[in-house]
Amino acid sequence: MLRLRTLLLLLPLLAPTAMAESRQPTHSYTLDNGLNVIIREDHRAPVVVSQVWYKVGGVDEPPGQTGLSHALEHMMFKGSEHLEPGQASRLLSSLGASENAMTNRDYTAYYQMLSRDQLPVALEMEAERMHLLTLPKDEFLKEIEVIKEERRMRVDDNPNGLAYERFLAQAYTASPSAQPVIGWMHDLNRMQIEDLRAWYKAHYVPGNATLVIVGDVYPETVKPLVERYFGAVPAGTLPVVRKPLELAAPGERSLTQHLDLQLPSLLLGFNVPSLNTVSEPWEAHALRLLDAVLDGGYSARLPSHLERGDAIATSVGTSYDAFTRGDSLFVFSGIPNEARNTDLPKLEAAIWKEIDAIKQTPPSAEELARVQAQVVAGLVYAQDNIMQQANRIGELVTVGLPWELVDNDIDALQAVTPEQISEVARRYLVRERMTRSYNLPNAREEQQP
């Protein structure tokens, strides 16, 4: 613990130098067909990460067709013109490579980590999947049942997952972010292979994608490979990509959910902008640091005051994602300490007390320096991992932000003032932007003796 405390004290002095030293040569260009390519050199180990990011996710799906992006992600592993279902995964495994994919509201991404000499395998495979996917109906009929079971496991049969899905459906009033990425079950039941084929044709085109390569590579050797495998992919028609925007002040919303929970829980969400939708960039960075002031580790305000101090909560925290395509949420979550006769209204009142305190009195210089050091530490340490570097670059570019933020983020965070943190709290943590969810355990029948 002493070593960690010492490191946190030194980080404000060391972080800019550390980040400057960790900045790797990065090269960005665009192929004739529109594919965005970013190559970042990191020569510390003879491995490379290859990722393809598509600007399509849950927010792009029209009502009645939710879950298309996630279902298509599953089908990307079910065969292309020169690869049988599962063959690509078996090939990568035989080479000692790892692979995976992910879908969220803003994007779908596919990635491999492998030795640098095997990079052509990953590039050839992804180029083929970009325009030669077969999408066989028999594979779809099997895979859609897998997806339905995934939904049951993560949401329908998971009280906490179900509570959060319903909460999001209320918190976003004008934005398609209210829709679940995995899709509503009734939409999964009526999904057809023709729907996926149309979705693939519309969104899986080079101009709607970014290829990110990070690792022990040089641009003069990688660029010819990229051109060889991706240059022949037809450009296609570029889809329209929109920012999911929310109402500025949707009004206070509240719901009470009775679920098979073990303990009651609280969710408070505030409609706030992301770095993509703020009037001034400092607002998003101030919201990030507000998140850290309230819930940035053991010394943060919520655990210090509500868990250990007044013992009102057994757990309490916040979350905020500044790196989304459209507007975002600032969320408080907590479980009341029933052993101290605390219920959900008391926990909510205690959270509002903390919100009002930060609105009225900015954090001290020492407190701000501490949370800046914690956030910066995470950014600096992430540079030691080529997968995290690639993830950050791919996410930024795909949601519409410059990849250079990877290297410039620390300066932006360290420029935030204590008053700016109070200002964003006053501006955005207001009842006109709030959604409240009281999540209560179902009444249980008393056991007869």
C-alpha positions in Angstrom: 0.0 0.0 0.0 2.9 2.4 0.8 4.4 1.8 -2.6 1.0 2.6 -4.3 0.5 5.8 -2.3 4.0 6.9 -3.2 3.4 6.2 -6.8 0.1 8.2 -6.8 1.9 11.1 -5.3 4.6 11.0 -7.9 2.3 10.5 -10.9 1.4 14.1 -11.4 5.1 14.8 -12.0 6.0 11.7 -13.8 2.9 11.0 -16.0 3.5 13.5 -18.8 7.1 12.2 -19.2 6.0 8.6 -19.0 3.3 9.1 -21.6 5.6 11.0 -23.9 8.1 8.2 -23.7 5.4 5.6 -24.3 4.1 7.3 -27.4 4.6 4.9 -30.3 5.0 5.9 -33.9 1.5 5.8 -35.4 0.6 6.0 -39.1 -2.9 6.7 -40.5 -4.1 6.6 -44.1 -7.1 5.6 -46.2 -7.3 3.1 -49.0 -9.0 4.0 -52.3 -12.0 2.0 -51.3 -12.5 4.1 -48.2 -11.0 1.7 -45.6 -9.4 3.7 -42.7 -6.1 2.2 -41.6 -4.1 2.9 -38.4 -0.8 1.3 -37.7 0.9 1.8 -34.4 4.4 0.5 -33.7 5.3 -1.2 -30.4 8.4 -3.3 -30.7 8.6 -4.6 -27.1 7.5 -8.1 -28.1 7.2 -10.0 -31.4 3.4 -10.0 -31.4 0.7 -8.0 -33.2 -2.9 -7.2 -32.7 -5.1 -6.9 -35.8 -8.6 -5.4 -35.4 -11.4 -4.4 -37.8 -14.0 -2.0 -36.4 -17.3 -1.3 -38.1 -19.5 1.8 -37.4 -22.6 -0.2 -36.7 -24.2 -1.2 -33.5 -27.4 -1.3 -31.5 -28.2 2.4 -32.0 -28.3 1.9 -35.8 -31.1 -0.7 -35.7 -34.7 0.4 -36.4 -37.5 -0.5 -34.0 -38.7 -4.0 -34.6 -35.2 -5.2 -35.8 -33.1 -4.9 -32.6 -30.3 -7.4 -32.2 -29.2 -7.4 -35.9 -25.6 -6.2 -35.3 -25.0 -8.7 -32.5 -26.5 -11.6 -34.5 -24.4 -10.7 -37.5 -21.3 -10.7 -35.3 -22.1 -14.4 -34.4 -22.6 -15.2 -38.1 -19.2 -13.8 -39.1 -17.7 -17.0 -37.7 -20.1 -19.2 -39.7 -18.3 -19.3 -43.1 -17.3 -17.3 -46.1 -16.5 -18.0 -49.7 -13.3 -19.8 -49.0 -13.7 -20.8 -45.3 -16.1 -23.3 -43.9 -18.0 -22.5 -40.7 -15.5 -22.4 -37.8 -12.5 -23.0 -40.1 -11.0 -19.5 -39.5 -11.1 -20.1 -35.7 -9.5 -23.5 -36.0 -6.8 -22.1 -38.2 -6.0 -19.3 -35.8 -6.0 -21.6 -32.9 -3.5 -23.9 -34.7 -1.2 -20.9 -35.1 -1.3 -20.1 -31.3 -3.4 -17.0 -32.0 -6.3 -15.7 -29.9 -9.4 -14.1 -31.4 -12.7 -12.6 -30.3 -15.4 -10.1 -31.3 -17.7 -7.6 -29.5 -20.8 -5.6 -30.3 -22.1 -2.6 -28.4 -24.4 0.3 -29.1 -21.9 2.2 -31.3 -19.8 -0.5 -33.1 -18.9 -4.1 -33.9 -15.3 -5.2 -33.7 -13.3 -8.3 -34.6 -9.7 -8.9 -33.4 -6.8 -11.3 -33.3 -3.6 -11.4 -31.4 -0.8 -13.4 -33.0 2.8 -13.5 -33.8 4.0 -10.8 -36.2 4.9 -13.3 -38.9 1.3 -14.6 -39.0 -0.3 -11.1 -39.6 -1.1 -11.9 -43.2 -3.4 -14.7 -42.1 -5.5 -12.4 -40.0 -5.6 -9.7 -42.7 -6.7 -12.2 -45.4 -9.4 -13.7 -43.2 -10.9 -10.3 -42.3 -10.8 -9.0 -45.8 -12.7 -12.1 -47.0 -15.2 -11.7 -44.2 -15.7 -8.1 -45.1 -17.3 -8.9 -48.5 -17.5 -12.6 -49.0 -19.5 -13.8 -46.1 -22.0 -16.6 -47.1 -24.5 -16.3 -44.2 -26.0 -19.8 -44.7 -29.6 -20.2 -43.5 -29.0 -23.5 -41.7 -26.2 -22.0 -39.6 -28.4 -19.0 -38.8 -31.3 -21.2 -37.6 -28.9 -22.8 -35.2 -27.1 -19.6 -34.1 -30.3 -17.6 -33.4 -31.2 -20.2 -30.8 -27.8 -19.7 -29.2 -28.4 -15.9 -29.1 -31.8 -16.4 -27.5 -30.2 -18.5 -24.8 -27.5 -15.9 -24.3 -30.3 -13.3 -23.8 -32.1 -15.6 -21.3 -28.8 -16.1 -19.3 -27.7 -12.5 -19.3 -31.1 -10.7 -19.0 -34.3 -12.6 -18.7 -33.1 -15.0 -16.1 -30.7 -12.5 -14.5 -32.6 -10.1 -12.2 -29.8 -7.5 -12.2 -29.4 -7.6 -15.9 -33.2 -7.3 -16.4 -33.4 -4.3 -14.0 -30.6 -2.5 -15.9 -32.2 -3.2 -19.3 -35.5 -1.7 -18.1 -33.7 1.2 -16.5 -32.0 2.1 -19.8 -35.3 1.9 -21.6 -36.6 4.7 -19.4 -33.3 6.7 -19.1 -33.1 7.2 -22.9 -36.3 8.9 -24.1 -35.3 10.1 -27.6 -32.3 8.0 -28.4 -32.1 4.4 -29.8 -29.6 3.8 -26.9 -32.8 2.6 -25.1 -32.7 -0.6 -27.2 -30.8 -3.6 -25.9 -27.8 -4.5 -28.0 -28.7 -8.2 -27.8 -32.2 -7.4 -29.0 -35.7 -7.7 -27.6 -36.7 -11.4 -27.5 -39.7 -10.8 -29.8 -37.4 -9.3 -32.4 -35.1 -12.3 -32.1 -38.1 -14.6 -32.6 -39.0 -12.9 -35.9 -35.5 -12.3 -37.3 -34.8 -13.8 -40.7 -31.6 -14.6 -42.5 -32.7 -12.1 -45.2 -32.6 -9.4 -42.5 -29.0 -10.2 -41.7 -28.0 -10.4 -45.4 -29.4 -6.9 -45.9 -27.7 -5.6 -42.7 -24.4 -7.0 -43.8 -24.6 -5.5 -47.3 -25.6 -2.1 -46.0 -22.9 -1.7 -43.2 -20.0 -4.0 -43.9 -18.2 -1.9 -46.5 -14.6 -0.5 -46.3 -15.6 3.1 -45.9 -17.6 2.1 -42.8 -14.7 0.3 -41.2 -11.3 1.0 -39.6 -8.4 -1.5 -39.6 -6.2 -1.1 -36.5 -2.8 -2.9 -36.3 -0.7 -2.5 -33.2 2.5 -4.3 -32.4 6.0 -5.3 -33.6 5.4 -4.1 -37.2 6.7 -1.4 -39.5 4.4 0.6 -41.9 6.7 -0.2 -45.0 6.0 -3.9 -44.6 2.4 -3.7 -43.4 1.0 -1.3 -46.0 1.6 -3.7 -49.0 -0.1 -6.5 -47.0 -3.1 -4.3 -46.3 -3.3 -3.2 -49.9 -3.0 -6.8 -51.1 -5.9 -8.1 -49.0 -8.2 -5.2 -48.5 -7.5 -3.1 -51.6 -9.7 -5.4 -53.8 -12.7 -5.2 -51.5 -15.4 -3.2 -53.4 -16.2 0.2 -51.9 -19.9 -0.3 -51.9 -22.4 2.4 -50.7 -21.4 4.2 -47.6 -24.2 4.1 -45.0 -25.3 7.2 -43.0 -24.0 7.2 -39.5 -25.8 9.4 -37.0 -25.1 10.6 -33.5 -27.8 9.3 -31.1 -29.0 12.5 -29.4 -31.1 12.8 -26.2 -33.4 15.5 -25.0 -31.6 18.2 -23.0 -34.1 17.9 -20.1 -36.5 15.0 -20.5 -38.0 15.5 -17.1 -37.7 13.3 -14.0 -38.6 9.7 -14.5 -39.1 7.0 -12.0 -39.9 3.3 -12.0 -40.2 0.6 -9.3 -39.2 -3.0 -10.3 -40.1 -6.1 -8.3 -37.7 -8.9 -9.3 -36.1 -12.0 -7.9 -33.4 -10.1 -6.2 -31.6 -11.0 -3.0 -31.2 -7.3 -2.0 -32.9 -4.0 -3.0 -30.8 -1.8 -5.2 -30.9 1.8 -6.5 -30.1 3.2 -9.9 -30.0 7.0 -10.6 -29.1 8.0 -14.2 -28.6 11.5 -15.5 -28.7 12.3 -19.2 -25.3 13.9 -20.0 -23.3 14.6 -23.1 -20.3 12.6 -24.3 -17.1 14.0 -25.7 -18.8 13.9 -29.1 -21.8 16.0 -28.0 -20.5 18.5 -25.4 -20.4 22.2 -26.2 -16.8 22.4 -25.0 -14.5 19.3 -24.6 -13.5 20.3 -21.0 -17.1 19.4 -19.9 -16.6 15.7 -20.7 -13.2 15.6 -19.1 -14.7 17.3 -16.0 -17.5 14.7 -15.9 -14.8 11.9 -16.1 -13.0 13.4 -13.1 -16.3 14.0 -11.3 -16.8 10.2 -11.6 -13.4 9.7 -10.1 -14.0 12.2 -7.3 -17.1 10.3 -6.3 -16.0 6.7 -6.9 -12.3 6.6 -7.8 -11.1 4.0 -5.4 -10.9 3.6 -1.6 -10.5 7.3 -0.8 -13.3 8.5 -3.1 -16.3 10.4 -1.6 -19.1 7.8 -1.9 -17.3 4.8 -0.4 -15.6 7.0 2.3 -18.8 8.7 3.3 -21.7 6.3 2.6 -20.0 2.9 3.0 -17.5 3.4 5.8 -18.5 6.7 7.3 -22.3 6.7 7.8 -22.6 3.0 6.8 -25.7 3.9 4.8 -24.7 1.6 1.9 -23.1 -1.8 1.6 -22.0 -0.7 -1.9 -22.3 2.5 -3.9 -20.6 3.9 -7.0 -20.8 5.8 -10.2 -20.1 5.3 -13.9 -19.7 7.5 -16.9 -18.6 6.8 -20.5 -17.3 9.9 -22.3 -16.4 8.0 -25.5 -19.7 7.2 -27.1 -21.0 8.2 -30.5 -23.9 10.2 -29.0 -25.1 11.3 -25.6 -24.3 9.4 -22.5 -25.4 8.7 -18.9 -23.9 9.5 -15.6 -25.1 6.6 -13.3 -25.2 6.2 -9.6 -25.8 2.7 -8.2 -26.0 1.4 -4.7 -27.3 -1.2 -2.2 -28.7 0.2 1.1 -27.3 -1.2 4.4 -30.4 -2.8 5.8 -28.6 -3.7 8.9 -28.7 0.0 9.7 -32.3 0.3 8.8 -31.5 2.1 5.5 -34.0 1.8 2.7 -33.8 3.1 -0.9 -35.2 6.6 -0.2 -32.6 7.1 2.5 -29.8 5.9 0.3 -31.0 8.2 -2.5 -31.2 11.2 -0.1 -27.6 10.5 1.0 -26.5 10.4 -2.6 -28.2 13.7 -3.3 -26.4 15.2 -0.2 -23.1 14.2 -1.9 -24.2 15.7 -5.2 -25.2 19.0 -3.5 -21.9 19.1 -1.7 -19.8 18.9 -4.9 -22.1 21.4 -6.5 -21.5 23.9 -3.7 -17.9 23.3 -2.9 -15.3 22.3 -5.6 -12.8 19.6 -4.7 -9.7 20.8 -3.1 -6.5 21.0 -5.1 -5.2 17.9 -3.2 -8.3 15.9 -3.9 -8.2 16.8 -7.6 -4.6 15.9 -7.8 -5.2 12.5 -6.3 -8.0 11.6 -8.7 -6.1 13.0 -11.7 -3.2 10.8 -10.7 -5.5 7.7 -10.5 -7.0 8.3 -13.9 -3.7 9.1 -15.5 -2.1 6.0 -13.9 -4.7 3.9 -15.7 -4.0 5.6 -19.0 -0.2 5.2 -18.6 -0.4 1.5 -17.7 -2.7 0.8 -20.6 0.2 1.7 -22.9 2.0 -1.5 -21.8 -0.7 -3.7 -23.4 -1.0 -3.7 -27.2 -4.5 -5.0 -27.1 -5.6 -2.0 -24.9 -3.8 0.4 -27.2 -5.6 -1.0 -30.2 -9.0 -1.1 -28.4 -8.6 2.6 -27.4 -7.6 3.7 -30.9 -10.4 1.6 -32.6 -13.1 2.8 -30.2 -12.1 6.5 -30.5 -12.1 6.5 -34.3 -15.2 4.4 -34.7 -17.3 6.7 -32.5 -16.1 9.7 -34.4 -13.2 11.0 -32.3 -9.5 11.5 -33.4 -7.1 8.6 -32.5 -4.7 11.3 -31.3 -6.6 11.4 -28.0 -4.7 8.3 -27.0 -1.6 10.5 -26.7 -3.2 13.8 -25.7 -5.8 12.6 -23.1 -3.5 13.3 -20.1 -3.1 16.9 -21.0 -6.8 17.4 -21.3 -7.5 15.8 -17.9 -4.8 17.8 -16.1 -6.2 21.0 -17.5 -9.5 20.5 -15.7 -10.0 22.9 -12.7 -11.9 22.2 -9.4 -14.5 24.7 -10.3 -15.2 23.0 -13.6 -16.0 19.8 -11.8 -18.6 21.6 -9.7 -19.9 23.3 -12.8 -20.7 20.1 -14.6 -22.3 18.7 -11.5 -24.6 21.8 -11.3 -25.3 21.7 -15.0 -26.0 18.0 -15.5 -26.8 16.3 -12.1 -30.3 17.8 -11.9 -33.7 16.2 -11.5 -34.9 17.3 -15.0 -32.3 14.9 -16.4 -32.8 12.1 -13.9 -34.2 8.6 -14.1 -34.7 6.7 -10.8 -35.1 3.0 -10.5 -36.0 1.3 -7.2 -35.3 -2.4 -7.6 -37.0 -4.5 -4.9 -36.9 -8.2 -4.1 -40.2 -10.0 -4.8 -42.1 -10.8 -1.6 -41.3 -14.3 -0.4 -43.7 -16.6 1.2 -42.9 -17.4 4.8 -41.9 -21.0 5.4 -44.3 -23.0 7.6 -42.7 -24.6 10.6 
